Structures are given as C-alpha cells and as structure tokens.
C-alpha cells in the first residue's frame, strides 16, 4: 500500500457512494423518453474524434459487441482521476480539510469506475451467452489502444485544467446515454426477452433485456451529470 493510500485509510470520510439508483420498469421507460427527447450536448472536437474512431472500427450501428468495447473505454477517465487524486493526496499530508475533500472525491470516482465495470462484465456475459464473435484485433487489441490514448488525454487534461477532462467525460457519457436508449428502440424484441446474467445478483434484476439497457443508459446520465457538476467545483492541482 502506498503512502497516499495509507492516508486515505486514516482519514475519517463518509461511506462510499452507492452508485446510480436502480429504477423500476415505469421509471425506466420515462427515463428513455426523457433521453430521446433531450438534445445531445454540443460535443467537443476531441469527443467527436473518439466517436468517429469507434464508428470507423465498429460501425455506426449500435450492437452488444460494440458496447462491450465502449464500456471497456468508459472506465478510463475515472482511473485517470483516481491516479491524480492519489498524487494530490500525497502533497496535502497535514492539511486535513483538503485531504478529506480529495479522499471523498476518490471514493466517488471509484464508485463510478465500479459501475462502469459492472456494465462491461454484464455486456461481455451477454455477448458470450449469445455466442457473438469477437476478434482478437478489433475487440481485444483495438479497445486497449483506444483506452490507452483516452487515459492519457484525460489525465493530461485534468492536470492542465480539470474542467476540460470532466467535460470530455460528460460528452462521452451523454453519447453513451443516447446510444443505449436508441438501441432499445431498435430492438423491440428485447421487451419480451428476459435478462439473465451471472452478475444479476450484483448489479440488479430486470423484467427484460430492454429494461437492462435502459438502466445502463440511465447510469450514464448520472455519470454525465456528476461530471458536469464537478466542472463547477474548486479543484486541487
């Protein structure tokens, strides 16, 4: 355990956030309607570049396999922020109030990262259950390379100006929110298809595969709102 991690362990901080709320069937349908009725954010040039790269590699059409790749990448900003937070925490030893705020931010960032990890595990499980083909190059190596690039962009933006990194993540999460909700409308058969997963007990049970994707889309909305809110907060350097 590093010195910075030991500092976190000794700071009296609140319990880790529970993550985005789980919605009922009617709430999930309402959330989908809200998303589809809300204009997308005005995406930055960097965000549009990332979206174009993924569309070129995996097609514009949404699919379970494509979202496996997107969820692999989605964890990256939270990992970058957690790393920067630990570095900052090491600098603020002896300044309890500031160290406590940094530690709280680490907990929130980790909870968001964990939520994205559940998305990845569930979608990968679905892909395997449906015997969807995933190649080594397009679905193993390429996502890693994109994630490597995205991680360092997010990390560098946060070091220079945290608002830039949070805004890029908000763009990514807004895009994911709309894509998930749109994907449900493109697959009406999912309304009657039950959701079964090895991770159901950990993430949640849903009446249908459609409701699962609505919930994931709503999770992305919550992450987007958190990033937008962080843009207005004071940040440590």
N, C-alpha and C positions, 0 to 999 in steps of 0.2 A: 504494500500500500504506500503510495507517495505521500509526501508531507502535506500536499494540498488536500488529498482525500482524507487524511487524518484530521485536518482542520474541519472538514465538513462533518465528520463523525462527532466532533466535540462541540459543535455549535447547536444550540437549542433552537431548532427550526420546526415549523409545522409539519404535519404528516404529508406525505407525497400526495399530489392531486390524484383524484380518482379517474380522470380522463373524461372524454366526451360522454354525455349522458346517453343511455340506451332508450330509444323511442319505441312506442307501441305502433301497431300497424297503421292506425289512422294518422298518427303524428308523422310517420314516415312518408305517407302519401302527401301530406300537407307540405312537408319539407321538400319533397321532389317538385311539387308545383311551384313553391317559392323560388327554388333554384332556377328552374326553367323559365320563370317569369322575371328573373333579375338579370340585367345586362352583365356581361363579364367585365372584369377590371380592364383598364387600359394597360395592357402588358408592356413591360419594358423590352428593349431590344434584346437584352440577354435572355429573357424568358422566351421571347419569340424564337430565338435561335435554338434554345433547348427543345422547344416543341417541334420545330422543323426537323431537327436531327432525329428525334424519336419517330416522327411521321415518315421520314425517308427510310428509316431502318425497319419499321414495323407496320407501316401503312397508316392512313388517316382513320380507317375504320377501327372502332374500339373492339377489343376482344379480351378474354380472360388472360391469355398469354401475354398480350401487350401490357395489361395492368400488373401482371407479376413483375415485369421489368420496371414499370413506373414506381411501384411500391419499393422495389429494391433501391431506387434512386431517392425516393421521398424521405428516407431516414437521414440522408447525408447532412442537410443543414443543421439538424438537431445535434448530430455528432460533432460537427464543427463548433457549434456554440458551446457545447459542453466542454470541449477541449479548451477553448478560450477562457471559459469561466473558471476552470481549474487553475489556469495560468494566472488569472487575475486574483484568485483567492490566495495564492501563494504570496502575492505582493501586498495583500491587505491584512497580513497577520498583525494582530494587536489593534486593529481598527474594527471592533466587534460589530458595530451597526452596519457598516458597509459589507463586511464579510458575511453577515447574516443575510443581507439582501442578495448577495451573489449566490449563497448557498440555496436560497429559496428559488432563484432562477434556475439553478442546476436541477433541482427536483422537478420543476415544471418542464424543462427541456427533456429530461429523461422520460417523464410520463408521456410526452408527445412522441418521442422516439419509440417507446414501447408500443404505443398504439399503432404506429405505422408498421412495426414489426409483426403485430398480430394480423394486420391486413395482408402482409406478404405471406405469412405462413398459411393463412386461410386460402388465399388465391392459389398458392402453389399446390395445396392439398386438392383443391377443386380441379386444377389442371391435370394432376396425376389421376384423380378418380375418373375424369373424362377422357383419359388417355390422349391428351393434347400434345402434339410433338413439339419439343424444344431442342433446338440445335445447340451445339457447344459454342459456335461462333456468335450467333445472334442473340442467344438467351443466357449465355454464361459470360463470355469474354466481353462482348459489346456493352452490356449493362455495367460491368465493372469499370470499363474505361470511361463511360459517361459519368458514373458516380465519382470516379477519381477526379475528373475535371470539375464537376459540380461542387465537390467538397472543398477544393482549393479556392474556387471562386467565392463560395460562401464564407470561407474562413478569412480570405483577404478582404472582402467587403466589410466584414464585421470589424476587422482590425482598423480599417481606414475610417469607416462610418457605419455603425451598426444598423442605422435606418435602411441603408441600401440592401443589406443582407436580409433583413426582415421583409422588405418589400418584395424582393425576388422570391422569397418563400411564399409570401401571400399570393403572388401571381401563380406560382406552381400549384398551390393548394386550391385556388379558385378554379384553375383549369381542370384539376382533378375532380373537384366537386361537380362541375358542369358535365364533364365527360362521363362520370359514373351515373348521374341521373339521366343523361341522354341514352346511355347504354341500356338502361332498364326499359325505356320506351321502345327501343329497337328489338327487344326480346320479350314480347308479350307472353310467350310460353313459360317464362320464368315465374309468372304469377302463380302457376299451379305446380311448379317444380319444388319439392321440399329441399330444405337446406340441411345437409348432413356433412359434418366435418369432425376430424379428430380434435379440433380446437374449439368446438362448440361450447364446451363447459367453461372454457377460459374467456372466450370473447362474448358469447351470448347466443341464445336460441331465437330463431325467427321462423315465421309461418311459411316463408317461401324464399327462394333464391333471390327474387326481386327485392324483398324487404332487406335481405342481407346487403345488397349493393346500395340500396337507399341509405342504410345505416352507415356504410363506409363513406358514401358521399357526404352525409351529414357530419361525420367525423372530420372530413377535410374542411368543411365550412368552419367548424370550431377552431381548427388549427389556423385557418386563414384569419379569423377574427382575432385570435391571440397574437399573431404576427403583426397585424395592423395596430392593435392596441400597444404592442411593445415599441412601435415606431414613435409613439408619443411619450414614452417613458425616458427618464435620465439613464444613461448607460455608463458603465465602467470602462476604462481603457486599460 
